[in-house]
Amino acid sequence: MEKLLAILCQINPEIDYWQEKHLIDNRLYDSIQIVYLIEEISSEFEIEIEPQDMLPENFNSLDAIWKLVQKYAEG
């Protein structure tokens, strides 16, 4: 999870990712940042996130993103 947190902090270091649960809903990330996040996750974890999983609920929090990464890493 440290690698994921490092990626998120590159995008916006001012967010408390341990507490924030609404990155997308509260518009803390814009579409460009989300695309960058997906690209970085794909590269760092050597996974390819399918379009059907590119939903706000999968990117609203550190925990949600981590669960998505684990889903693809295991699959």
mmCIF file of the C-alpha atoms, coordinates in Angstrom:
data_MODEL
# 
_entry.id   MODEL 
# 
loop_
_atom_site.group_PDB 
_atom_site.id 
_atom_site.type_symbol 
_atom_site.label_atom_id 
_atom_site.label_alt_id 
_atom_site.label_comp_id 
_atom_site.label_asym_id 
_atom_site.label_entity_id 
_atom_site.label_seq_id 
_atom_site.pdbx_PDB_ins_code 
_atom_site.Cartn_x 
_atom_site.Cartn_y 
_atom_site.Cartn_z 
_atom_site.occupancy 
_atom_site.B_iso_or_equiv 
_atom_site.pdbx_formal_charge 
_atom_site.auth_seq_id 
_atom_site.auth_comp_id 
_atom_site.auth_asym_id 
_atom_site.auth_atom_id 
_atom_site.pdbx_PDB_model_num 
ATOM 1  C CA . MET A 1 1  ? 0.000   0.000   0.000   1.00 0.00 ? 1  MET A CA 1 
ATOM 2  C CA . GLU A 1 2  ? 3.009   2.284   0.447   1.00 0.00 ? 2  GLU A CA 1 
ATOM 3  C CA . LYS A 1 3  ? 3.576   2.389   -3.319  1.00 0.00 ? 3  LYS A CA 1 
ATOM 4  C CA . LEU A 1 4  ? -0.045  3.360   -3.866  1.00 0.00 ? 4  LEU A CA 1 
ATOM 5  C CA . LEU A 1 5  ? 0.137   6.062   -1.209  1.00 0.00 ? 5  LEU A CA 1 
ATOM 6  C CA . ALA A 1 6  ? 3.284   7.436   -2.858  1.00 0.00 ? 6  ALA A CA 1 
ATOM 7  C CA . ILE A 1 7  ? 1.461   7.661   -6.196  1.00 0.00 ? 7  ILE A CA 1 
ATOM 8  C CA . LEU A 1 8  ? -1.479  9.456   -4.578  1.00 0.00 ? 8  LEU A CA 1 
ATOM 9  C CA . CYS A 1 9  ? 0.851   11.881  -2.806  1.00 0.00 ? 9  CYS A CA 1 
ATOM 10 C CA . GLN A 1 10 ? 2.512   12.717  -6.127  1.00 0.00 ? 10 GLN A CA 1 
ATOM 11 C CA . ILE A 1 11 ? -0.886  13.767  -7.443  1.00 0.00 ? 11 ILE A CA 1 
ATOM 12 C CA . ASN A 1 12 ? -1.912  15.797  -4.390  1.00 0.00 ? 12 ASN A CA 1 
ATOM 13 C CA . PRO A 1 13 ? 0.283   15.744  -1.288  1.00 0.00 ? 13 PRO A CA 1 
ATOM 14 C CA . GLU A 1 14 ? -2.120  17.942  0.705   1.00 0.00 ? 14 GLU A CA 1 
ATOM 15 C CA . ILE A 1 15 ? -4.825  15.277  1.073   1.00 0.00 ? 15 ILE A CA 1 
ATOM 16 C CA . ASP A 1 16 ? -4.950  13.044  4.151   1.00 0.00 ? 16 ASP A CA 1 
ATOM 17 C CA . TYR A 1 17 ? -5.460  9.778   2.288   1.00 0.00 ? 17 TYR A CA 1 
ATOM 18 C CA . TRP A 1 18 ? -5.912  7.801   5.494   1.00 0.00 ? 18 TRP A CA 1 
ATOM 19 C CA . GLN A 1 19 ? -8.992  9.867   6.381   1.00 0.00 ? 19 GLN A CA 1 
ATOM 20 C CA . GLU A 1 20 ? -10.448 11.010  3.047   1.00 0.00 ? 20 GLU A CA 1 
ATOM 21 C CA . LYS A 1 21 ? -13.232 8.770   1.739   1.00 0.00 ? 21 LYS A CA 1 
ATOM 22 C CA . HIS A 1 22 ? -14.588 10.931  -1.098  1.00 0.00 ? 22 HIS A CA 1 
ATOM 23 C CA . LEU A 1 23 ? -11.745 11.802  -3.474  1.00 0.00 ? 23 LEU A CA 1 
ATOM 24 C CA . ILE A 1 24 ? -14.044 11.680  -6.488  1.00 0.00 ? 24 ILE A CA 1 
ATOM 25 C CA . ASP A 1 25 ? -17.360 12.658  -4.902  1.00 0.00 ? 25 ASP A CA 1 
ATOM 26 C CA . ASN A 1 26 ? -15.830 15.786  -3.345  1.00 0.00 ? 26 ASN A CA 1 
ATOM 27 C CA . ARG A 1 27 ? -13.988 16.569  -6.587  1.00 0.00 ? 27 ARG A CA 1 
ATOM 28 C CA . LEU A 1 28 ? -10.579 16.474  -4.972  1.00 0.00 ? 28 LEU A CA 1 
ATOM 29 C CA . TYR A 1 29 ? -9.371  14.757  -8.156  1.00 0.00 ? 29 TYR A CA 1 
ATOM 30 C CA . ASP A 1 30 ? -10.242 15.943  -11.641 1.00 0.00 ? 30 ASP A CA 1 
ATOM 31 C CA . SER A 1 31 ? -10.446 13.757  -14.734 1.00 0.00 ? 31 SER A CA 1 
ATOM 32 C CA . ILE A 1 32 ? -6.815  14.389  -15.726 1.00 0.00 ? 32 ILE A CA 1 
ATOM 33 C CA . GLN A 1 33 ? -5.608  13.329  -12.273 1.00 0.00 ? 33 GLN A CA 1 
ATOM 34 C CA . ILE A 1 34 ? -7.740  10.190  -12.414 1.00 0.00 ? 34 ILE A CA 1 
ATOM 35 C CA . VAL A 1 35 ? -6.306  9.219   -15.789 1.00 0.00 ? 35 VAL A CA 1 
ATOM 36 C CA . TYR A 1 36 ? -2.797  9.830   -14.437 1.00 0.00 ? 36 TYR A CA 1 
ATOM 37 C CA . LEU A 1 37 ? -3.605  7.745   -11.346 1.00 0.00 ? 37 LEU A CA 1 
ATOM 38 C CA . ILE A 1 38 ? -4.842  4.833   -13.459 1.00 0.00 ? 38 ILE A CA 1 
ATOM 39 C CA . GLU A 1 39 ? -1.737  4.995   -15.650 1.00 0.00 ? 39 GLU A CA 1 
ATOM 40 C CA . GLU A 1 40 ? 0.593   5.070   -12.646 1.00 0.00 ? 40 GLU A CA 1 
ATOM 41 C CA . ILE A 1 41 ? -1.217  2.201   -10.914 1.00 0.00 ? 41 ILE A CA 1 
ATOM 42 C CA . SER A 1 42 ? -1.120  0.150   -14.103 1.00 0.00 ? 42 SER A CA 1 
ATOM 43 C CA . SER A 1 43 ? 2.590   0.742   -14.522 1.00 0.00 ? 43 SER A CA 1 
ATOM 44 C CA . GLU A 1 44 ? 3.632   0.315   -10.884 1.00 0.00 ? 44 GLU A CA 1 
ATOM 45 C CA . PHE A 1 45 ? 1.594   -2.818  -10.195 1.00 0.00 ? 45 PHE A CA 1 
ATOM 46 C CA . GLU A 1 46 ? 1.763   -4.258  -13.741 1.00 0.00 ? 46 GLU A CA 1 
ATOM 47 C CA . ILE A 1 47 ? -2.016  -4.521  -14.049 1.00 0.00 ? 47 ILE A CA 1 
ATOM 48 C CA . GLU A 1 48 ? -4.568  -3.285  -16.540 1.00 0.00 ? 48 GLU A CA 1 
ATOM 49 C CA . ILE A 1 49 ? -7.746  -1.867  -15.055 1.00 0.00 ? 49 ILE A CA 1 
ATOM 50 C CA . GLU A 1 50 ? -10.762 -2.739  -17.173 1.00 0.00 ? 50 GLU A CA 1 
ATOM 51 C CA . PRO A 1 51 ? -13.210 0.018   -18.188 1.00 0.00 ? 51 PRO A CA 1 
ATOM 52 C CA . GLN A 1 52 ? -16.055 -1.578  -16.207 1.00 0.00 ? 52 GLN A CA 1 
ATOM 53 C CA . ASP A 1 53 ? -14.029 -0.993  -13.014 1.00 0.00 ? 53 ASP A CA 1 
ATOM 54 C CA . MET A 1 54 ? -13.360 2.679   -13.735 1.00 0.00 ? 54 MET A CA 1 
ATOM 55 C CA . LEU A 1 55 ? -16.159 3.774   -11.421 1.00 0.00 ? 55 LEU A CA 1 
ATOM 56 C CA . PRO A 1 56 ? -16.085 6.573   -8.838  1.00 0.00 ? 56 PRO A CA 1 
ATOM 57 C CA . GLU A 1 57 ? -16.599 4.161   -5.946  1.00 0.00 ? 57 GLU A CA 1 
ATOM 58 C CA . ASN A 1 58 ? -13.375 2.353   -6.899  1.00 0.00 ? 58 ASN A CA 1 
ATOM 59 C CA . PHE A 1 59 ? -11.353 5.577   -6.632  1.00 0.00 ? 59 PHE A CA 1 
ATOM 60 C CA . ASN A 1 60 ? -12.981 7.442   -3.738  1.00 0.00 ? 60 ASN A CA 1 
ATOM 61 C CA . SER A 1 61 ? -10.476 6.401   -1.071  1.00 0.00 ? 61 SER A CA 1 
ATOM 62 C CA . LEU A 1 62 ? -7.111  4.825   -0.451  1.00 0.00 ? 62 LEU A CA 1 
ATOM 63 C CA . ASP A 1 63 ? -8.854  1.650   0.726   1.00 0.00 ? 63 ASP A CA 1 
ATOM 64 C CA . ALA A 1 64 ? -11.102 1.441   -2.332  1.00 0.00 ? 64 ALA A CA 1 
ATOM 65 C CA . ILE A 1 65 ? -8.186  1.924   -4.724  1.00 0.00 ? 65 ILE A CA 1 
ATOM 66 C CA . TRP A 1 66 ? -6.109  -0.634  -2.817  1.00 0.00 ? 66 TRP A CA 1 
ATOM 67 C CA . LYS A 1 67 ? -8.924  -3.194  -3.059  1.00 0.00 ? 67 LYS A CA 1 
ATOM 68 C CA . LEU A 1 68 ? -9.085  -2.610  -6.796  1.00 0.00 ? 68 LEU A CA 1 
ATOM 69 C CA . VAL A 1 69 ? -5.323  -3.072  -7.129  1.00 0.00 ? 69 VAL A CA 1 
ATOM 70 C CA . GLN A 1 70 ? -5.456  -6.277  -5.116  1.00 0.00 ? 70 GLN A CA 1 
ATOM 71 C CA . LYS A 1 71 ? -8.332  -7.598  -7.235  1.00 0.00 ? 71 LYS A CA 1 
ATOM 72 C CA . TYR A 1 72 ? -6.253  -7.237  -10.386 1.00 0.00 ? 72 TYR A CA 1 
ATOM 73 C CA . ALA A 1 73 ? -3.004  -8.376  -8.807  1.00 0.00 ? 73 ALA A CA 1 
ATOM 74 C CA . GLU A 1 74 ? -4.658  -11.612 -7.676  1.00 0.00 ? 74 GLU A CA 1 
ATOM 75 C CA . GLY A 1 75 ? -6.581  -12.193 -10.885 1.00 0.00 ? 75 GLY A CA 1 
# 
